[in-house]
Amino acid sequence: MLTQQEILNWLREKDPEKIHELIESADRLRGQTVGNAVHFRGLIELSSWCRRNCLYCGIRAFRTDLVRYRMTKEEVLECAKTAFDFGYGTVVIQAAEDPGISESFISEIIQEIKERYSLAVTLSLGERKESEWIRWKEAGADRYLLRFETSNQKLYEAIHPKAPDTIYPNRFALLRKLREIGYEVGSGVMIGIPGQNMSDLARDIELFHELDLDMIGCGPFLAHPATPLGSLTGDPVKDAEIRSKYHLPEAEEQVESSNDMAFKVIALTRLVCPKANIPSTTAVATIDGKKGRVSGLSSGANVIMPNLTPTRYRALYEIYPNKAATFETAKQTHQTAMEQIESIGRTLGTGKGSRLH
Ligand code: 5AD
């Protein structure tokens, strides 16, 4: 196991040959542990209504100018059918933190999907009541995704203002709870959040191992102009004002938000969590539409999350600008993804792609 210092040294590494070696060894290990299959998780962006005001997110509650949507049960079931027809093993039901989503609405969707299709159901619905998490597990949900975003507590608190009923100062206790309830648990972080130190990111990666996560999804931070973090311009005076207004710490050694950094993080994550499911994320595909996703898959990742959301809703779920596949249909997104994995000699995973033990 790499130490935190060794992880940090790799994050700082600039020599292209050494970085290449790191990525190759992660890719090799990926082949040995989880093989050549790429598991497709069909992403359904259920609702863009949100009660939170995360400083990085394009659909934060304060954006009153946005048109918001919430899909119907029938629309979600239609997406699940598409996932099944495409041969996917999993659907991911994701939403902003929407109080208009009731426990029973989600329970019914889970039950119907499970009755009709052999699909794993992953939920990604933010911080919800423990009682809801329990009911959804009982209804048949298999997995839950909740990124901890950063292990730097001061930074987390600044970028993620609490809701009135928030009890925990970060997401670690919640991740433990999800595990106790019986979910396979996924988490992850953003790479290059303003204020994020290289040592914070090294600690994040070490935590992926310590938390024994089943899935780890990381992507570069992408500045959204309609958010406080997206208003940082590089102008020292203006930026200082924004930092002080939002109690945003300054990084001594700021992480760069780039795909090169993301590929290193994917590779290091594979090395510390050999059997985990690791996606090549949409953020990586957003920075580089041509090669991003494939490069992630060649750096240790074994999962992708093709978007199945009906095209008419996609542009409204703009957590960051120019999100990959915004103007495509599910079919186009699927075809592109198939071509991408075939171009690197990988195959569509069969079965549900659960975590290997
Ligand atoms: N840039 C990159 N990732 C983002 N996310 C939200 N907003 C952004 C952004 N501006 C990520 C968060 C969240 C996930 C659903 O999307 O990590 O957990």
Boltz pocket constraint, residues with backbone or C-beta under 6 A from the ligand:
constraints:
  - pocket:
      binder: B
      contacts: [[A, 56], [A, 57], [A, 58], [A, 147], [A, 149], [A, 189], [A, 190], [A, 219], [A, 220], [A, 221], [A, 222], [A, 223], [A, 224], [A, 283], [A, 319], [A, 320]]
      max_distance: 6.0
